[in-house]
């Protein structure tokens, strides 16, 4: 592992940790604990089964699963034999599933039993898929065209592939876009490992070093709870990082986010770290804590990592009231760019909403590649260099638009617009793809949403642009109020104007029962725009 030509690979690293901490917990679901040796052995079984089915190097293996121990076992098994894990959104329709598995060139799919009927409908449309692994979740019998996953997990044949593992082996993360179908972000394993590890107190060395792994896994690591789905980058990347320090991944039994279940699990299982997605998770958790402040023991919880959507300062401070030893890390990142900037909040300090300190490899650039000077009255896009994805799978045009070269340096630029304040902090405005052009002015929905959510009666809010003869697009808010609360639209407009310029305030407010956020906490702006247009007709 110390050769000058060697490269970091997850399977090598996790196998090393399994040998060092064989009896330490690696995963826990529904009270069932898998030790590191079991984690390794079961991943070997799945890998052996796939090898026997005739997979080849860098073939694609899709995970169509809810959160449980199976998910990471399958990722580990793929890494062991040089396959490429492919995430699959369990909310997708049959057409979307067919697209993902065809576009990714998947040859094997693992799925929970509850999805059997959908998978059966998709199968004729994806002839490249040769192996189907059915995971028993008590909902349906194993179909005759699939193999029982448990039989694969106990396969004791050799899992040694006839080809080598390298740091060039890929992981694919399909991420939904605002236009078109989802895109598969291609991460080299070594790049992903080093990007995720950049903030670690004992960082990985540029070349593999067993001593570094030993120093990080001298004892069992933290107990981590991914509250967000593992099918999305926030949950998966945080879990993979925790495994890199010999930790244990605790997954929730429920398949819909329930703050009571989450708090019960933190208290009962003594969870140390947790990942979730901003206010979409933070606000419901805070409401539960405020309603029953003495119900849960959160003393074990030390760190919350959030990424993907804005996380308001008020919500962070509210959580800290209930867990004063907590450190909250609000990370600006995406599937295309890990840890571009962060905002750290603890009981000893304070932080503002959507303000971040840039990482060492991150800049805010104009569209022609010029760096924005702190305090300048202009906007730019947040960009990161160094360990970044190699592009989008089978999409050169989108790759060229996101991964750009300026003065010989390659940057990943997902599309987050920001301004740089005089003190060097970055004020995030939002994705340019969501920007509303109204009367010649640009309005970024996220900052209007955050202003709306500071109102005492608002549980959640989304802002979209709807066609307007006078302004081109009219700023329109969809608002979900707290249970038992009512508020007048004019009051919300006036509230926004206390925080933002008048042209950014909503022209219209549409009240909805739910914004129907996805499991990763994100909003479907296309669907919300259609809802707003329909409500205003």
ZAZADREN-226684 format. One record per residue (C-alpha): residue number from 0; residue in one letter; x, y, z. Coordinates in nm, 2 decimals, always signed. Last residue first. Example, Ala and Ser with C-alpha at 12.3 -4.5 7.8 and 13.67 -1.06 7.14 Angstrom:
    i  aa      xx      yy      zz
    1   S   +1.37   -0.11   +0.71
    0   A   +1.23   -0.45   +0.78
***
This chain:
    i  aa      xx      yy      zz
  536   X   -5.50   +3.05   -1.39
  535   X   -5.30   +3.15   -1.09
  534   X   -5.30   +2.80   -0.92
  533   X   -5.21   +2.63   -1.24
  532   X   -4.91   +2.86   -1.29
  531   X   -4.79   +2.80   -0.93
  530   X   -4.83   +2.43   -0.96
  529   X   -4.63   +2.43   -1.29
  528   X   -4.36   +2.64   -1.13
  527   X   -4.35   +2.39   -0.84
  526   X   -4.31   +2.10   -1.08
  525   X   -4.01   +2.26   -1.25
  524   X   -3.87   +2.38   -0.92
  523   X   -3.85   +2.03   -0.77
  522   X   -3.72   +2.12   -0.43
  521   X   -3.44   +1.96   -0.24
  520   X   -3.45   +1.80   +0.10
  519   X   -3.27   +1.48   -0.01
  518   X   -3.59   +1.28   +0.03
  517   X   -3.76   +1.51   -0.22
  516   X   -3.96   +1.82   -0.10
  515   X   -4.33   +1.80   -0.15
  514   X   -4.40   +2.17   -0.11
  513   X   -4.69   +2.08   +0.12
  512   X   -5.04   +2.21   +0.20
  511   X   -5.00   +2.50   -0.04
  510   X   -5.05   +2.88   -0.01
  509   X   -4.98   +3.07   -0.33
  508   X   -4.82   +3.42   -0.28
  507   X   -4.81   +3.67   -0.56
  506   X   -4.58   +3.95   -0.67
  505   X   -4.32   +3.81   -0.44
  504   X   -4.05   +4.04   -0.30
  503   X   -3.73   +4.07   -0.50
  502   X   -3.82   +4.40   -0.66
  501   X   -3.87   +4.55   -0.31
  500   X   -3.51   +4.50   -0.21
  499   X   -3.46   +4.24   +0.07
  498   X   -3.50   +4.20   +0.45
  497   X   -3.79   +4.42   +0.55
  496   X   -3.93   +4.38   +0.20
  495   X   -3.97   +4.01   +0.27
  494   X   -4.20   +4.08   +0.57
  493   X   -4.41   +4.32   +0.36
  492   X   -4.47   +4.04   +0.10
  491   X   -4.56   +3.80   +0.39
  490   X   -4.81   +4.04   +0.54
  489   X   -4.97   +4.10   +0.20
  488   X   -5.02   +3.72   +0.17
  487   X   -5.21   +3.71   +0.49
  486   X   -5.10   +3.45   +0.75
  485   X   -5.26   +3.15   +0.91
  484   X   -5.11   +2.91   +1.17
  483   X   -5.27   +2.59   +1.31
  482   X   -4.99   +2.37   +1.16
  481   X   -4.70   +2.59   +1.03
  480   X   -4.76   +2.74   +0.69
  479   X   -4.65   +2.61   +0.35
  478   X   -4.58   +2.89   +0.11
  477   X   -4.54   +2.90   -0.27
  476   X   -4.40   +3.23   -0.37
  475   X   -4.41   +3.40   -0.71
  474   X   -4.16   +3.64   -0.86
  473   X   -4.31   +3.75   -1.19
  472   X   -4.13   +3.67   -1.51
  471   X   -4.12   +3.88   -1.83
  470   X   -4.21   +4.18   -1.61
  469   X   -4.51   +4.32   -1.80
  468   X   -4.65   +4.01   -1.98
  467   X   -4.57   +3.77   -1.69
  466   X   -4.46   +3.41   -1.71
  465   X   -4.40   +3.25   -1.37
  464   X   -4.08   +3.27   -1.18
  463   X   -4.04   +3.05   -0.88
  462   X   -4.00   +3.09   -0.50
  461   X   -4.04   +2.80   -0.25
  460   X   -4.13   +2.83   +0.12
  459   X   -4.14   +2.62   +0.43
  458   X   -4.29   +2.63   +0.78
  457   X   -4.40   +2.99   +0.77
  456   X   -4.60   +3.14   +1.06
  455   X   -4.31   +3.31   +1.25
  454   X   -4.17   +3.47   +0.94
  453   X   -3.80   +3.38   +0.89
  452   X   -3.90   +3.13   +0.62
  451   X   -4.00   +3.41   +0.39
  450   X   -3.65   +3.57   +0.40
  449   X   -3.49   +3.23   +0.34
  448   X   -3.71   +3.17   +0.04
  447   X   -3.63   +3.52   -0.11
  446   X   -3.25   +3.44   -0.07
  445   X   -3.30   +3.10   -0.23
  444   X   -3.50   +3.22   -0.53
  443   X   -3.22   +3.43   -0.69
  442   X   -3.37   +3.74   -0.84
  441   X   -3.22   +3.91   -1.15
  440   X   -3.35   +4.25   -1.25
  439   X   -3.46   +4.35   -1.60
  438   X   -3.83   +4.36   -1.52
  437   X   -3.81   +4.01   -1.36
  436   X   -3.54   +3.76   -1.46
  435   X   -3.57   +3.47   -1.21
  434   X   -3.25   +3.27   -1.15
  433   X   -3.32   +2.90   -1.11
  432   X   -3.05   +2.79   -1.36
  431   X   -2.81   +3.04   -1.19
  430   X   -2.82   +2.83   -0.88
  429   X   -2.83   +3.03   -0.56
  428   X   -2.73   +3.35   -0.39
  427   X   -2.44   +3.24   -0.16
  426   X   -2.27   +3.52   +0.03
  425   X   -1.90   +3.44   +0.03
  424   X   -1.67   +3.56   +0.31
  423   X   -1.36   +3.75   +0.21
  422   X   -1.40   +4.04   +0.46
  421   X   -1.51   +4.27   +0.18
  420   X   -1.80   +4.04   +0.08
  419   X   -1.77   +3.81   -0.22
  418   X   -2.09   +3.76   -0.42
  417   X   -2.24   +3.43   -0.51
  416   X   -2.38   +3.22   -0.79
  415   X   -2.39   +2.84   -0.77
  414   X   -2.36   +2.69   -1.12
  413   X   -2.18   +2.36   -1.08
  412   X   -1.84   +2.50   -1.17
  411   X   -1.57   +2.24   -1.15
  410   X   -1.24   +2.40   -1.25
  409   X   -0.94   +2.29   -1.46
  408   X   -0.64   +2.52   -1.45
  407   X   -0.45   +2.61   -1.76
  406   X   -0.54   +2.98   -1.76
  405   X   -0.91   +2.89   -1.73
  404   X   -1.03   +2.54   -1.81
  403   X   -1.39   +2.44   -1.75
  402   X   -1.58   +2.15   -1.60
  401   X   -1.95   +2.24   -1.59
  400   X   -2.01   +2.35   -1.96
  399   X   -1.76   +2.10   -2.10
  398   X   -1.92   +1.81   -1.91
  397   X   -2.26   +1.91   -2.03
  396   X   -2.15   +1.90   -2.39
  395   X   -1.94   +1.58   -2.34
  394   X   -2.23   +1.37   -2.21
  393   X   -2.16   +1.00   -2.20
  392   X   -2.11   +1.00   -1.82
  391   X   -2.07   +1.35   -1.68
  390   X   -1.71   +1.47   -1.62
  389   X   -1.38   +1.37   -1.46
  388   X   -1.51   +1.46   -1.11
  387   X   -1.30   +1.69   -0.89
  386   X   -0.98   +1.67   -0.68
  385   X   -0.81   +2.00   -0.75
  384   X   -1.01   +2.30   -0.85
  383   X   -1.33   +2.45   -0.72
  382   X   -1.56   +2.72   -0.86
  381   X   -1.83   +2.94   -0.71
  380   X   -1.99   +3.14   -0.98
  379   X   -1.96   +3.52   -0.99
  378   X   -2.14   +3.84   -0.90
  377   X   -2.03   +4.20   -0.91
  376   X   -1.99   +4.50   -0.68
  375   X   -1.65   +4.41   -0.56
  374   X   -1.60   +4.38   -0.19
  373   X   -1.36   +4.08   -0.22
  372   X   -1.22   +4.07   -0.58
  371   X   -1.40   +3.82   -0.81
  370   X   -1.15   +3.60   -0.99
  369   X   -1.17   +3.62   -1.37
  368   X   -1.27   +3.31   -1.56
  367   X   -1.48   +3.45   -1.84
  366   X   -1.81   +3.37   -1.66
  365   X   -1.68   +3.55   -1.35
  364   X   -1.51   +3.34   -1.09
  363   X   -1.56   +3.29   -0.71
  362   X   -1.27   +3.08   -0.59
  361   X   -1.22   +2.74   -0.41
  360   X   -0.91   +2.54   -0.37
  359   X   -0.82   +2.66   -0.02
  358   X   -1.19   +2.63   +0.10
  357   X   -1.41   +2.94   +0.09
  356   X   -1.57   +3.06   +0.41
  355   X   -1.94   +3.07   +0.38
  354   X   -2.24   +3.29   +0.42
  353   X   -2.58   +3.14   +0.33
  352   X   -2.75   +3.22   +0.67
  351   X   -2.52   +3.40   +0.91
  350   X   -2.30   +3.25   +1.18
  349   X   -2.27   +3.26   +1.55
  348   X   -2.00   +3.16   +1.80
  347   X   -1.94   +2.97   +2.13
  346   X   -2.26   +2.75   +2.10
  345   X   -2.12   +2.62   +1.77
  344   X   -2.15   +2.71   +1.40
  343   X   -1.92   +2.62   +1.11
  342   X   -1.99   +2.76   +0.76
  341   X   -1.83   +2.58   +0.47
  340   X   -1.69   +2.62   +0.13
  339   X   -1.63   +2.41   -0.19
  338   X   -1.68   +2.09   +0.01
  337   X   -1.73   +1.85   -0.28
  336   X   -1.80   +1.97   -0.63
  335   X   -2.00   +1.78   -0.89
  334   X   -2.23   +1.59   -0.65
  333   X   -2.28   +1.92   -0.47
  332   X   -2.11   +2.14   -0.22
  331   X   -2.15   +2.43   +0.03
  330   X   -2.11   +2.27   +0.37
  329   X   -2.29   +2.37   +0.68
  328   X   -2.10   +2.22   +0.97
  327   X   -2.29   +2.23   +1.30
  326   X   -2.09   +2.16   +1.61
  325   X   -2.29   +2.04   +1.91
  324   X   -2.20   +2.08   +2.27
  323   X   -2.50   +2.30   +2.33
  322   X   -2.75   +2.04   +2.22
  321   X   -3.10   +2.18   +2.28
  320   X   -3.02   +2.54   +2.25
  319   X   -2.78   +2.44   +1.97
  318   X   -3.07   +2.32   +1.76
  317   X   -3.24   +2.66   +1.79
  316   X   -2.91   +2.84   +1.69
  315   X   -2.89   +2.63   +1.38
  314   X   -3.25   +2.69   +1.29
  313   X   -3.21   +3.07   +1.33
  312   X   -2.89   +3.07   +1.12
  311   X   -3.08   +2.91   +0.82
  310   X   -2.95   +2.60   +0.64
  309   X   -2.97   +2.65   +0.26
  308   X   -2.98   +2.34   +0.05
  307   X   -2.74   +2.06   -0.05
  306   X   -2.52   +2.01   +0.25
  305   X   -2.55   +1.96   +0.62
  304   X   -2.31   +1.80   +0.86
  303   X   -2.41   +1.76   +1.22
  302   X   -2.14   +1.70   +1.48
  301   X   -2.12   +1.60   +1.85
  300   X   -2.43   +1.40   +1.93
  299   X   -2.37   +1.18   +2.24
  298   X   -2.53   +1.43   +2.47
  297   X   -2.86   +1.42   +2.28
  296   X   -3.07   +1.27   +2.55
  295   X   -3.43   +1.30   +2.43
  294   X   -3.77   +1.38   +2.60
  293   X   -3.68   +1.69   +2.80
  292   X   -3.74   +1.95   +2.52
  291   X   -4.08   +1.81   +2.41
  290   X   -4.24   +2.06   +2.18
  289   X   -3.92   +2.26   +2.12
  288   X   -3.74   +1.94   +2.03
  287   X   -4.00   +1.83   +1.78
  286   X   -4.01   +2.18   +1.62
  285   X   -3.63   +2.17   +1.60
  284   X   -3.63   +1.84   +1.42
  283   X   -3.89   +1.96   +1.18
  282   X   -3.68   +2.27   +1.11
  281   X   -3.35   +2.09   +1.07
  280   X   -3.46   +1.84   +0.81
  279   X   -3.58   +2.07   +0.53
  278   X   -3.38   +2.34   +0.70
  277   X   -3.06   +2.21   +0.57
  276   X   -3.00   +1.86   +0.43
  275   X   -2.89   +1.59   +0.67
  274   X   -2.58   +1.42   +0.80
  273   X   -2.53   +1.30   +1.15
  272   X   -2.24   +1.24   +1.39
  271   X   -2.22   +1.08   +1.74
  270   X   -2.52   +0.85   +1.76
  269   X   -2.58   +0.71   +2.10
  268   X   -2.82   +0.43   +1.98
  267   X   -3.11   +0.52   +2.20
  266   X   -3.08   +0.90   +2.19
  265   X   -2.99   +0.94   +1.83
  264   X   -3.24   +0.67   +1.73
  263   X   -3.53   +0.84   +1.93
  262   X   -3.43   +1.17   +1.77
  261   X   -3.45   +1.02   +1.42
  260   X   -3.78   +0.84   +1.49
  259   X   -3.93   +1.16   +1.62
  258   X   -3.80   +1.37   +1.32
  257   X   -3.97   +1.13   +1.08
  256   X   -3.83   +1.13   +0.72
  255   X   -4.01   +0.87   +0.51
  254   X   -3.87   +0.51   +0.47
  253   X   -3.86   +0.44   +0.84
  252   X   -3.61   +0.20   +0.98
  251   X   -3.33   +0.45   +1.02
  250   X   -2.97   +0.37   +0.93
  249   X   -2.67   +0.36   +1.17
  248   X   -2.33   +0.36   +0.99
  247   X   -2.04   +0.26   +1.22
  246   X   -1.69   +0.42   +1.21
  245   X   -1.35   +0.29   +1.11
  244   X   -1.22   +0.62   +1.00
  243   X   -1.28   +0.57   +0.63
  242   X   -1.63   +0.43   +0.72
  241   X   -1.72   +0.78   +0.83
  240   X   -1.62   +0.93   +0.50
  239   X   -1.83   +0.67   +0.31
  238   X   -2.13   +0.77   +0.53
  237   X   -2.08   +1.14   +0.45
  236   X   -2.05   +1.07   +0.08
  235   X   -2.36   +0.85   +0.08
  234   X   -2.59   +1.08   +0.27
  233   X   -2.51   +1.41   +0.09
  232   X   -2.45   +1.24   -0.25
  231   X   -2.80   +1.10   -0.28
  230   X   -2.91   +0.73   -0.29
  229   X   -2.79   +0.71   +0.07
  228   X   -3.11   +0.90   +0.16
  227   X   -3.07   +1.19   +0.41
  226   X   -3.07   +1.11   +0.78
  225   X   -2.73   +0.95   +0.74
  224   X   -2.65   +0.85   +1.11
  223   X   -2.29   +0.81   +1.20
  222   X   -2.15   +0.63   +1.50
  221   X   -1.79   +0.75   +1.54
  220   X   -1.48   +0.53   +1.50
  219   X   -1.37   +0.21   +1.66
  218   X   -1.02   +0.23   +1.78
  217   X   -0.67   +0.27   +1.63
  216   X   -0.86   +0.34   +1.30
  215   X   -0.72   +0.68   +1.20
  214   X   -0.36   +0.59   +1.30
  213   X   -0.38   +0.26   +1.12
  212   X   -0.51   +0.42   +0.80
  211   X   -0.21   +0.66   +0.80
  210   X   +0.02   +0.37   +0.87
  209   X   -0.12   +0.17   +0.57
  208   X   -0.01   +0.45   +0.33
  207   X   -0.17   +0.50   +0.00
  206   X   -0.02   +0.80   -0.20
  205   X   -0.12   +1.16   -0.16
  204   X   -0.14   +1.11   +0.22
  203   X   -0.48   +1.09   +0.39
  202   X   -0.57   +1.36   +0.63
  201   X   -0.54   +1.31   +1.01
  200   X   -0.76   +1.60   +1.13
  199   X   -0.99   +1.54   +0.83
  198   X   -1.09   +1.85   +0.63
  197   X   -0.96   +1.72   +0.29
  196   X   -1.10   +1.37   +0.34
  195   X   -1.40   +1.41   +0.11
  194   X   -1.18   +1.54   -0.18
  193   X   -0.91   +1.28   -0.12
  192   X   -1.15   +0.99   -0.12
  191   X   -1.34   +1.13   -0.42
  190   X   -1.03   +1.19   -0.63
  189   X   -0.90   +0.84   -0.54
  188   X   -1.23   +0.67   -0.64
  187   X   -1.25   +0.85   -0.97
  186   X   -1.58   +1.03   -0.97
  185   X   -1.81   +1.04   -1.28
  184   X   -2.13   +1.25   -1.24
  183   X   -2.42   +1.07   -1.41
  182   X   -2.67   +1.33   -1.54
  181   X   -3.04   +1.33   -1.47
  180   X   -3.28   +1.40   -1.76
  179   X   -3.33   +1.74   -1.92
  178   X   -3.35   +2.08   -1.75
  177   X   -3.33   +2.16   -1.38
  176   X   -3.10   +1.87   -1.32
  175   X   -3.12   +1.56   -1.11
  174   X   -2.80   +1.40   -1.01
  173   X   -2.68   +1.05   -1.10
  172   X   -2.37   +0.97   -0.89
  171   X   -2.14   +0.72   -1.07
  170   X   -1.84   +0.58   -0.88
  169   X   -1.53   +0.50   -1.09
  168   X   -1.21   +0.29   -1.08
  167   X   -0.91   +0.52   -1.15
  166   X   -0.78   +0.47   -0.80
  165   X   -0.70   +0.12   -0.90
  164   X   -0.83   -0.24   -0.86
  163   X   -0.66   -0.50   -1.07
  162   X   -0.82   -0.75   -1.31
  161   X   -0.89   -1.12   -1.26
  160   X   -1.14   -1.04   -0.99
  159   X   -1.08   -1.20   -0.64
  158   X   -1.42   -1.26   -0.48
  157   X   -1.36   -1.63   -0.43
  156   X   -1.66   -1.85   -0.35
  155   X   -1.83   -1.83   -0.01
  154   X   -2.16   -1.69   -0.12
  153   X   -2.34   -1.58   +0.20
  152   X   -2.43   -1.23   +0.06
  151   X   -2.55   -1.38   -0.26
  150   X   -2.80   -1.61   -0.09
  149   X   -2.91   -1.31   +0.12
  148   X   -2.98   -1.11   -0.20
  147   X   -3.23   -1.36   -0.33
  146   X   -3.17   -1.40   -0.70
  145   X   -3.41   -1.26   -0.96
  144   X   -3.60   -1.39   -1.26
  143   X   -3.82   -1.62   -1.05
  142   X   -3.95   -1.33   -0.85
  141   X   -3.86   -1.32   -0.48
  140   X   -4.18   -1.29   -0.28
  139   X   -4.33   -0.95   -0.19
  138   X   -4.34   -0.70   +0.09
  137   X   -4.13   -0.84   +0.38
  136   X   -3.82   -0.64   +0.30
  135   X   -3.64   -0.92   +0.12
  134   X   -3.37   -0.78   -0.12
  133   X   -3.39   -0.90   -0.47
  132   X   -3.07   -0.91   -0.68
  131   X   -3.12   -0.89   -1.06
  130   X   -2.84   -0.99   -1.30
  129   X   -2.82   -0.95   -1.68
  128   X   -2.91   -0.59   -1.72
  127   X   -2.81   -0.50   -2.08
  126   X   -3.16   -0.57   -2.20
  125   X   -3.30   -0.27   -2.02
  124   X   -3.65   -0.21   -2.16
  123   X   -3.78   -0.56   -2.10
  122   X   -3.69   -0.53   -1.73
  121   X   -3.87   -0.20   -1.66
  120   X   -4.21   -0.35   -1.59
  119   X   -4.07   -0.62   -1.37
  118   X   -3.87   -0.36   -1.18
  117   X   -4.19   -0.16   -1.11
  116   X   -4.36   -0.48   -0.98
  115   X   -4.06   -0.58   -0.77
  114   X   -4.01   -0.23   -0.60
  113   X   -4.13   -0.34   -0.26
  112   X   -3.88   -0.62   -0.27
  111   X   -3.59   -0.39   -0.24
  110   X   -3.36   -0.37   -0.55
  109   X   -3.01   -0.47   -0.66
  108   X   -2.94   -0.41   -1.03
  107   X   -2.67   -0.56   -1.26
  106   X   -2.55   -0.49   -1.61
  105   X   -2.60   -0.11   -1.60
  104   X   -2.51   +0.08   -1.91
  103   X   -2.55   +0.41   -1.72
  102   X   -2.79   +0.55   -1.98
  101   X   -2.99   +0.23   -1.99
  100   X   -3.02   +0.20   -1.62
   99   X   -3.10   +0.57   -1.57
   98   X   -3.35   +0.59   -1.87
   97   X   -3.54   +0.28   -1.77
   96   X   -3.57   +0.40   -1.41
   95   X   -3.70   +0.74   -1.54
   94   X   -3.96   +0.57   -1.76
   93   X   -4.07   +0.35   -1.47
   92   X   -4.11   +0.65   -1.24
   91   X   -3.84   +0.76   -1.01
   90   X   -3.90   +0.80   -0.63
   89   X   -3.64   +0.53   -0.55
   88   X   -3.36   +0.75   -0.70
   87   X   -3.10   +0.51   -0.83
   86   X   -2.73   +0.54   -0.74
   85   X   -2.48   +0.36   -0.97
   84   X   -2.19   +0.17   -0.82
   83   X   -1.91   +0.11   -1.08
   82   X   -1.75   -0.24   -1.07
   81   X   -1.38   -0.30   -1.00
   80   X   -1.42   -0.63   -0.81
   79   X   -1.39   -0.50   -0.45
   78   X   -1.54   -0.16   -0.53
   77   X   -1.87   -0.32   -0.64
   76   X   -1.89   -0.53   -0.32
   75   X   -1.83   -0.22   -0.11
   74   X   -2.11   -0.03   -0.29
   73   X   -2.34   -0.34   -0.24
   72   X   -2.26   -0.36   +0.13
   71   X   -2.32   +0.01   +0.15
   70   X   -2.68   -0.02   +0.03
   69   X   -2.76   -0.35   +0.20
   68   X   -2.72   -0.21   +0.55
   67   X   -3.04   +0.00   +0.51
   66   X   -3.15   +0.32   +0.34
   65   X   -3.40   +0.25   +0.06
   64   X   -3.27   +0.07   -0.24
   63   X   -3.24   +0.07   -0.62
   62   X   -2.86   +0.03   -0.63
   61   X   -2.72   -0.01   -0.98
   60   X   -2.40   -0.20   -1.07
   59   X   -2.22   -0.07   -1.38
   58   X   -1.93   -0.27   -1.55
   57   X   -1.60   -0.11   -1.47
   56   X   -1.41   -0.44   -1.52
   55   X   -1.64   -0.73   -1.63
   54   X   -1.94   -0.90   -1.50
   53   X   -2.00   -1.27   -1.58
   52   X   -2.26   -1.39   -1.34
   51   X   -1.99   -1.57   -1.14
   50   X   -1.83   -1.24   -1.08
   49   X   -2.16   -1.10   -0.96
   48   X   -2.20   -1.38   -0.71
   47   X   -1.84   -1.34   -0.59
   46   X   -1.89   -0.97   -0.53
   45   X   -2.21   -1.03   -0.34
   44   X   -2.03   -1.28   -0.12
   43   X   -1.73   -1.06   -0.07
   42   X   -1.96   -0.77   +0.04
   41   X   -2.10   -1.02   +0.30
   40   X   -1.75   -1.10   +0.43
   39   X   -1.63   -0.74   +0.45
   38   X   -1.94   -0.62   +0.64
   37   X   -1.92   -0.93   +0.86
   36   X   -1.56   -0.86   +0.95
   35   X   -1.65   -0.49   +1.01
   34   X   -1.92   -0.60   +1.25
   33   X   -2.28   -0.60   +1.13
   32   X   -2.53   -0.49   +1.40
   31   X   -2.90   -0.58   +1.37
   30   X   -3.11   -0.34   +1.58
   29   X   -3.33   -0.24   +1.29
   28   X   -3.02   -0.14   +1.10
   27   X   -2.66   -0.11   +1.23
   26   X   -2.34   -0.10   +1.02
   25   X   -1.96   -0.12   +1.08
   24   X   -1.95   -0.23   +1.44
   23   X   -1.60   -0.33   +1.58
   22   X   -1.52   -0.70   +1.58
   21   X   -1.28   -0.71   +1.28
   20   X   -1.11   -0.37   +1.36
   19   X   -0.77   -0.40   +1.20
   18   X   -0.86   -0.66   +0.93
   17   X   -1.18   -0.47   +0.85
   16   X   -0.99   -0.14   +0.84
   15   X   -0.75   -0.29   +0.57
   14   X   -1.05   -0.42   +0.38
   13   X   -1.21   -0.08   +0.39
   12   X   -0.89   +0.09   +0.25
   11   X   -0.83   -0.17   -0.03
   10   X   -1.20   -0.15   -0.13
    9   X   -1.20   +0.23   -0.12
    8   X   -0.91   +0.27   -0.36
    7   X   -0.61   +0.50   -0.31
    6   X   -0.34   +0.48   -0.58
    5   X   -0.01   +0.29   -0.59
    4   X   +0.28   +0.41   -0.81
    3   X   +0.50   +0.52   -0.52
    2   X   +0.42   +0.19   -0.35
    1   X   +0.30   +0.23   +0.01
    0   X   +0.00   +0.00   +0.00
***
